[in-house]
Amino acid sequence: MIESYWINKGLPVKSVWLPLDNLDGISPIHQSYGVCFNDNKEVMVIRNPLEEGGFKPWNLPGGTPEEGETPVQTLIREVDEEADISITDIKLLGAVEVLCPGNSNKEKGDHYYQLRFFAKISEIRDQTPDPSDNKMVERKLIPAGEFTDYIKWGPVGEELIKVALEEFEKSKNFII
């Protein structure tokens, strides 16, 4: 089991990486994120603008489900809205179980899951503002080997990119 501990808004948070091939027993799901590769083994990362200027830290494209969406539908919509990319070959890699006693975000609660998917980028379009806030998200393709330089998720992030790279290598062996 791979765990990370961190502080969010003054509260201790524990994140646990759970490799999965299905969603049995995984609830509630509050987010879907994708490790989205192009054919050159580069990963799309994004960062959202801050109200006071500048940007939040780099992250993967993804977000929160809307009413009635499946996790895959959420991922497809969010990467389209945030990064203006289309994706294919989507595969569940696992989930991050988040435990945050006393979480001030009562909608999420003290215990929830964030899903992580592998995907291939099939199209990169000109960027448009994110419809959720009408702001431009910064996007960037980075070499997969630099993932942990951008995504600061500690041991959980290290394991995520490892399994995503394994899936990337498998995907290259498929003959269509």
Secondary structure, 3 states (H helix, E strand, C coil): CEEEEEEECCEEEEEEEEECCCCCCCCCEEEEEEEEECCCCEEEEEECECCCCCECCCECCEECCCCCCCHHHHHHHHHHHHHCEEEEEEEEEEEEEEECCCCCCCCCCCEEEEEEEEEEEEEECCCCCECCCCECCEEEEEEHHHHHHHCCCHHHHHHHHHHHHHHHHHHHCCCC
